[in-house]
Amino acid sequence: MDITGSTTGQLLKAMQSGSVSAVDVTQAYLDEISADGETIGAFLTVNSEGALAVATEVDRKRSRGEPLGRLAGLPVAVKDNICTKGLATTCASRMLENFVPPYDAHVTTQLLNADAVIIGKANLDEFAMGSSTENSALKVTRNPWDTDCTPGGSSGGSAAAVAARLAPLGVGSDTGGSIRQPASFCGVVGLKPTYGRVSRYGLIAFASSLDQIGSFATDVTGAALLLETLAGHDNRDSTSVDRPVPNYSATLEQPLTGLRVGVVSEFFGEGIDADVDTSVKAAIDVYRSLGAEVSEVSLPHTKYAVATYYLIACSEASSNLARYDGVHYGHRAEQFENMIDMYAASRAEGFGAEVKRRIMLGVFALSEGYSDQYYLKSLKVRRLIRNDFDLVFENVDVLAGPTCPTPAFRIGELVDDPLKMYLSDICTISANLAGIPGVSIPAGFSSDGLPIGMQLLAAPFEEETLLRAARMYERETDWHRKRPSLG
Ligand code: GLN
């Protein structure tokens, strides 16, 4: 069996039938990871020993006929801003380079209870701030489709790991597109659930009112299966919502008759790459051919989304990151003159340039005399953005458009132009501001052979419709079956 070329569904079946063991599966992925060396560089920590121990336990349980969780024996790449007890969790920052959490994040516990195998901790932009994984202080991650390109970000490690078949599943976090954008760049499925669907307990905070954990897989079925495991109420996160978790993977194949698809005109605006435009329009035609009712819709406040997002995200980040002072948390400088100097030196050494830029922006936006003009105003615009969605979802079930205006850009191309980098988030960030779920699914390739993603969005807690609509498209196409030929 071609283990690493299989989908999660095929792997689960093979393990259930006994044709392969969980140890075989884990070992096959570990072998891929070591064969990759640092070509892709998806992982900050490879959990070889821990992963094999869990896989062995899964095989033991199976041989005794004990009940097994829904991800039994499936390796998962977990973004390195999600706490894993006893396993380094660095946020790709010098600040937390030596942090080994004494506890598990809620989603880590959920994965372990589902008998999943945490195969490693995936690279990211430092503290999840970025769109290319280039802001990682610890390593470079490359796009499996073209190693001169970035995998996107900030969950670039998780997306690249799934695309390069170094793990069948990945967990990421999405504050402004950090699951959907790298999924689009790497040609995999990436799902950001509704705010509150998944507990953020143990996710190292970037912007708490926007952060949400979600799933990566090579297909919609895998992403749905993983969401079922991650989702659910947890009273350690006060924003986690107490609603039953539907059995997403069970309803996935049910036909969606009379689906109403809204095409967001603002997402096809200025700056959209011609190949992206063509591919996503062709993808929307697939819905038409399947009998969906397709109409054009407008989200008029989209033009304010980037500015609003960066004000809110940086404001929250400046507050969340205040705790890293070398005393409460994080790296402590060795050379300092007094206590204040120790704080300053620790933060100066521990944080990278992008994190510092955002802390400064946030502190400014919240400062006395300016906070009404910036922070408060951005909260008001956020409400208008949410209203736009509420209004269109009265008439459509899902919204469709590109995930990102362009395919993957080259490593180094945008690092000196933060504003241009921020603009690459134009299609993804509104969903975080509004708290709604979104998914990116493979929908074609550029003339250079780089993947193109289509984004679908749905109303709050409509993940079931979202996933069924995604699966409806996936069934008709084979973009998700394409694999990068590495080297
Ligand atoms: N690219 C966005 C940013 O830089 C989103 C990051 C994220 O979703 N974590 O903030």
Boltz pocket constraint, residues with backbone or C-beta under 6 A from the ligand:
constraints:
  - pocket:
      binder: B
      contacts: [[A, 127], [A, 128], [A, 129], [A, 130], [A, 131], [A, 153], [A, 154], [A, 173], [A, 174], [A, 175], [A, 176], [A, 177], [A, 178], [A, 179], [A, 206], [A, 313], [A, 421], [A, 425]]
      max_distance: 6.0
